Amino acid sequence: MRAFALSLVALAACLFPAAGLADTTPKPPAETQVPAEHAAWTRLLSTYVKSSSDGITRVDYAALAASQKDRAALDAYIARFAEADLSAKTDANFATWSNLYNAVTVRHIVERYPVKSIRDGYLTGPWKEVKVRAGGDEVSLDAIEHRILRKTWGTPEVHYAINCASYSCPNLPAKAWEASTLKRDLDAAARAYVNHPRGVTVTSKGISASEIYNWFEADFGGSKEKVVAHLLKYAEPDLAAKIRANPKIVRYQYNWSLNDAAKLKKTVKP
């Protein structure tokens, strides 16, 4: 009789597990439980961002402009953050704001394509005029860059995260920024830019640097010496040696030509 009672207890324990006991039911991998927030943007980037031998990524704006399906996908991706809470100072929100800036910029070019520069038709540029609803508010590209990203995070790596659709801008990546890989990816973006001639070139007279280091000198330490220190942080050994040998910034440069993949196609011989 006692053995029968114990069997009933064991059966009940199997059918009705006690509260607080671990659920041993196999679960799907974490990435399948929560859909990737920026997967749609990564798909678009991987489709339309083209790498080239000169180290600069370009966008196939013409192909995107011709695809109603992908233009709708771009609109839907941007719209999903309209009422999202993006106020916290987190890697996830840094990634979202940076992705939004880039996505809205690409959409702006596609809506006006063909153009030779993002500044075409504007006195200085479209950044205060191009707006999007995000985080429960209407914000301009200018506000995303200066009032949100620069003011909230206060890190020079902001400038490697956003792309202004121009030749001299840091590359638009072929995948979305994600919180889980943000530090590593920003580090790679900074290294790619600093070690490219449009970022830094050293001559016998000194350093020729991107205007980014002039316009936003305060973000890179507040002086030319601090800018040079920032460049050395990311410079490869050969470039670092040249910078140390001639550490004076003597010139800034910037090319506003559109980062258009069509330019690559024109250089391909039949």
C-alpha positions in Angstrom: 0.0 0.0 0.0 2.8 2.4 0.9 4.6 1.6 -2.4 1.4 2.4 -4.3 1.0 5.7 -2.5 4.6 6.6 -3.4 3.9 5.8 -7.0 1.0 8.1 -7.0 3.1 10.9 -5.6 5.8 10.3 -8.2 3.1 10.4 -11.0 1.6 13.6 -9.6 5.1 15.2 -9.5 5.5 14.5 -13.2 2.1 15.7 -14.2 2.0 18.8 -11.9 5.6 20.0 -11.3 6.0 22.1 -8.1 6.2 25.8 -8.5 9.7 27.2 -8.8 11.2 24.1 -10.3 13.2 24.6 -13.5 11.4 23.9 -16.7 13.6 21.5 -18.6 11.6 21.7 -21.9 14.0 22.4 -24.7 13.8 26.0 -25.9 14.7 27.4 -29.3 18.0 29.4 -29.6 17.8 32.9 -28.2 18.0 34.5 -31.6 14.8 32.8 -32.8 12.9 33.9 -29.7 13.2 37.6 -30.3 13.3 38.7 -34.0 16.4 40.8 -34.9 15.3 44.4 -34.5 17.4 45.6 -37.5 17.2 42.5 -39.7 15.2 44.3 -42.4 17.8 47.1 -42.6 20.7 44.5 -42.7 18.9 42.8 -45.7 18.7 46.1 -47.6 22.2 47.1 -46.8 23.6 43.7 -47.9 21.6 44.0 -51.1 22.4 47.6 -52.1 25.8 48.5 -50.4 28.6 47.6 -52.8 32.3 47.4 -51.7 35.1 48.3 -54.1 38.8 48.0 -54.4 39.4 51.6 -53.3 38.1 50.7 -49.8 34.9 52.9 -50.1 31.5 51.4 -50.0 28.9 52.8 -52.3 25.1 52.4 -52.6 23.2 51.2 -55.6 20.6 54.0 -55.3 19.3 53.4 -58.9 18.4 49.7 -58.1 16.8 50.6 -54.8 14.8 53.4 -56.5 13.5 50.9 -59.0 12.4 48.3 -56.4 8.9 49.2 -55.1 9.1 46.2 -52.8 12.4 47.2 -51.1 11.4 50.9 -51.0 8.3 49.7 -49.0 10.5 47.6 -46.8 12.7 50.6 -46.1 9.6 52.7 -45.2 8.4 49.9 -42.9 11.7 49.6 -41.2 11.9 53.3 -40.5 8.3 53.5 -39.3 8.7 50.7 -36.7 10.6 53.1 -34.5 8.0 55.9 -34.6 6.7 55.4 -31.1 9.5 53.3 -29.7 11.1 54.4 -26.4 14.6 55.4 -27.5 15.4 57.7 -24.6 17.8 55.5 -22.6 21.6 55.8 -23.0 22.2 52.2 -24.1 24.1 50.5 -26.9 20.8 49.3 -28.3 19.5 52.9 -28.7 22.8 54.1 -30.1 22.6 51.4 -32.7 18.9 52.3 -33.5 19.5 56.0 -33.8 22.5 55.5 -36.0 20.7 53.0 -38.2 17.7 55.4 -38.5 20.0 58.2 -39.5 21.5 56.1 -42.2 18.2 54.6 -43.4 16.5 58.0 -43.6 19.5 59.4 -45.5 19.4 56.6 -48.0 15.6 57.1 -48.4 16.1 60.8 -49.0 18.6 60.2 -51.8 16.4 57.5 -53.4 13.4 59.9 -53.4 15.5 62.5 -55.2 17.7 60.3 -57.4 19.5 60.9 -59.6 21.6 63.6 -57.8 25.3 64.3 -57.8 25.5 65.2 -54.1 23.3 65.1 -51.0 23.6 68.9 -51.0 22.1 69.4 -54.5 19.2 71.8 -54.3 20.1 73.1 -50.8 22.1 76.1 -49.7 24.1 74.1 -47.2 22.4 70.7 -47.0 19.1 68.9 -46.2 19.9 67.9 -42.6 17.6 70.3 -40.9 14.8 69.8 -43.4 14.7 66.0 -43.7 12.6 64.7 -40.7 11.2 61.5 -39.4 9.0 60.4 -36.6 11.1 58.4 -34.1 11.0 57.9 -30.4 7.6 59.5 -30.2 8.7 62.7 -31.7 9.4 64.3 -35.1 13.2 64.7 -35.4 15.4 65.9 -38.2 18.7 64.3 -39.3 20.4 67.3 -37.8 18.7 66.6 -34.4 19.6 62.9 -34.5 23.2 63.7 -35.1 23.7 66.7 -32.8 21.0 66.7 -30.2 20.7 62.9 -29.7 23.8 61.0 -30.7 26.5 63.6 -30.0 24.8 65.1 -26.9 23.7 61.9 -25.3 26.6 59.6 -26.0 29.4 62.2 -26.3 31.8 59.8 -28.0 33.9 60.5 -31.2 32.8 57.1 -32.6 29.4 58.7 -33.4 31.1 60.1 -36.5 32.0 56.6 -37.7 28.5 55.3 -37.2 26.5 57.7 -39.4 26.8 58.2 -43.2 26.1 61.4 -45.1 25.9 59.7 -48.5 29.2 61.2 -49.6 32.5 60.0 -50.9 34.5 61.4 -47.9 32.1 60.2 -45.2 33.0 57.0 -43.2 31.6 54.0 -45.0 28.0 52.9 -44.8 28.3 49.4 -43.5 26.9 46.4 -45.3 25.0 45.4 -42.1 23.0 47.2 -39.5 24.6 48.4 -36.2 23.6 46.0 -33.4 24.1 46.4 -29.7 25.8 43.0 -29.3 28.6 43.9 -31.7 28.6 47.7 -31.4 32.0 48.3 -29.8 33.8 45.9 -32.2 32.1 47.2 -35.3 32.6 50.9 -34.4 36.3 50.1 -33.7 36.6 48.5 -37.2 34.8 51.4 -38.8 37.1 53.9 -37.1 40.2 52.0 -38.2 38.9 51.7 -41.8 38.4 55.5 -42.0 41.5 56.7 -40.3 43.7 54.4 -42.4 42.1 55.4 -45.7 43.5 58.5 -47.6 40.2 60.3 -47.3 40.5 60.1 -43.6 44.2 60.8 -43.1 47.2 61.4 -45.4 50.6 62.4 -44.2 53.0 64.3 -46.5 56.3 66.0 -45.9 54.4 69.1 -44.8 52.3 67.4 -42.3 48.9 65.7 -41.9 46.0 66.2 -44.3 42.9 65.1 -42.5 39.2 64.8 -43.2 37.1 67.9 -42.4 35.3 65.8 -39.8 38.2 66.3 -37.5 37.9 70.0 -38.0 34.1 70.4 -37.8 33.9 68.3 -34.7 37.3 68.9 -33.1 35.6 69.2 -29.7 34.4 65.6 -30.0 37.9 64.4 -30.6 39.4 66.1 -27.5 39.1 69.8 -28.3 42.5 70.5 -29.9 44.6 69.5 -32.9 46.9 67.6 -30.5 44.0 65.6 -29.2 42.8 64.9 -32.7 46.3 63.5 -33.5 46.1 61.3 -30.4 42.8 60.0 -31.6 44.2 59.2 -35.0 47.1 57.3 -33.5 44.7 55.2 -31.5 43.4 53.7 -34.7 46.3 54.1 -37.1 48.0 51.0 -38.5 51.8 50.8 -37.7 53.0 52.4 -40.9 50.6 55.3 -40.8 51.2 55.8 -37.0 55.0 56.1 -37.7 54.3 58.7 -40.3 52.0 60.7 -38.0 54.6 60.6 -35.2 57.3 61.8 -37.5 55.2 64.8 -38.7 52.3 65.2 -36.2 51.0 68.6 -37.3 47.7 68.9 -39.1 48.2 71.4 -42.0 45.1 70.8 -44.1 41.5 69.5 -44.0 39.6 68.2 -47.0 36.2 66.7 -47.9 34.5 65.5 -51.1 30.7 65.8 -51.1 30.3 63.7 -54.3 27.5 61.1 -53.9 28.6 57.6 -52.8 26.8 56.2 -55.8 27.5 52.6 -57.0 26.7 53.8 -60.6 30.1 55.4 -60.6 31.7 52.0 -60.2 29.7 50.5 -63.0 31.0 53.2 -65.4 34.5 52.1 -64.7 33.9 48.5 -65.6 35.0 47.7 -69.2 33.0 45.3 -71.3 
